[in-house]
């Protein structure tokens, strides 16, 4: 079978252990980031379809990799998340915005 997709690091080893073989190549940084972003969409779609915690974990792994590829870390992303939660709140109250009105209306 032919593929053109980002895979986890140990997939070639798993394929070989099962008696198969595969051909891989290392991507440059720009291609890697593009493939990570494609993988992000793929994992989100899989989670949205299944609602599986396994797929949510896969999504988090791709987010970690995107942060690292862009010179950041999951710790920095978490710090940003925490700051925004402090400033604007989280989603714990389950609020649905129905309408707004400007002060001059």
SULPE-V534300 format. One record per pair of residues at least 4 apart in sequence whose C-alpha atoms are under 7 Angstrom apart, sorted by the first residue. I is the first residue (numbers start at 0). J is the second residue. D is the distance in Angstrom with one decimal. If there is no record, write none. Layout:
BEGIN
i=I j=J d=D
i=I j=J d=D
END
This chain:
BEGIN
i=5 j=34 d=6.1
i=6 j=10 d=6.6
i=9 j=13 d=6.3
i=10 j=14 d=6.1
i=11 j=15 d=6.2
i=11 j=21 d=6.4
i=12 j=16 d=6.1
i=13 j=17 d=6.3
i=14 j=18 d=6.7
i=14 j=19 d=5.2
i=14 j=20 d=6.1
i=15 j=19 d=4.8
i=15 j=20 d=5.3
i=26 j=30 d=5.9
i=26 j=31 d=5.6
i=27 j=31 d=6.0
i=28 j=32 d=6.2
i=29 j=33 d=6.3
i=30 j=34 d=6.1
i=31 j=35 d=6.1
i=32 j=36 d=6.2
i=32 j=65 d=6.8
i=32 j=68 d=6.6
i=33 j=37 d=6.3
i=34 j=38 d=6.0
i=35 j=39 d=6.1
i=35 j=61 d=6.8
i=35 j=65 d=6.3
i=36 j=40 d=6.5
i=37 j=41 d=6.3
i=38 j=42 d=6.0
i=39 j=43 d=6.1
i=39 j=58 d=6.5
i=39 j=61 d=6.1
i=40 j=44 d=6.1
i=41 j=45 d=6.3
i=42 j=46 d=6.1
i=42 j=54 d=6.6
i=42 j=57 d=6.6
i=42 j=58 d=5.4
i=43 j=47 d=6.1
i=43 j=58 d=6.3
i=44 j=48 d=6.2
i=45 j=49 d=6.1
i=45 j=54 d=6.4
i=46 j=50 d=5.0
i=46 j=51 d=6.0
i=46 j=54 d=5.0
i=46 j=55 d=5.9
i=51 j=55 d=6.4
i=52 j=56 d=6.1
i=53 j=57 d=6.4
i=54 j=58 d=6.2
i=55 j=59 d=6.3
i=56 j=60 d=6.3
i=57 j=61 d=6.4
i=58 j=62 d=6.2
i=59 j=63 d=6.2
i=60 j=64 d=6.3
i=61 j=65 d=6.1
i=62 j=66 d=6.2
i=63 j=67 d=6.3
i=63 j=72 d=6.8
i=63 j=73 d=5.4
i=64 j=68 d=6.0
i=65 j=69 d=6.2
i=66 j=70 d=6.4
i=66 j=71 d=4.9
i=66 j=72 d=5.2
i=66 j=73 d=6.3
i=67 j=71 d=5.0
i=67 j=72 d=5.2
i=71 j=75 d=6.4
i=72 j=76 d=6.4
i=73 j=77 d=6.0
i=74 j=78 d=6.1
i=75 j=79 d=6.3
i=76 j=80 d=6.2
i=77 j=81 d=6.1
i=78 j=82 d=6.1
i=79 j=83 d=6.2
i=80 j=84 d=6.1
i=81 j=85 d=6.1
i=82 j=86 d=6.2
i=83 j=87 d=5.6
i=83 j=88 d=6.9
i=84 j=88 d=4.2
i=84 j=89 d=5.0
i=100 j=104 d=6.5
END
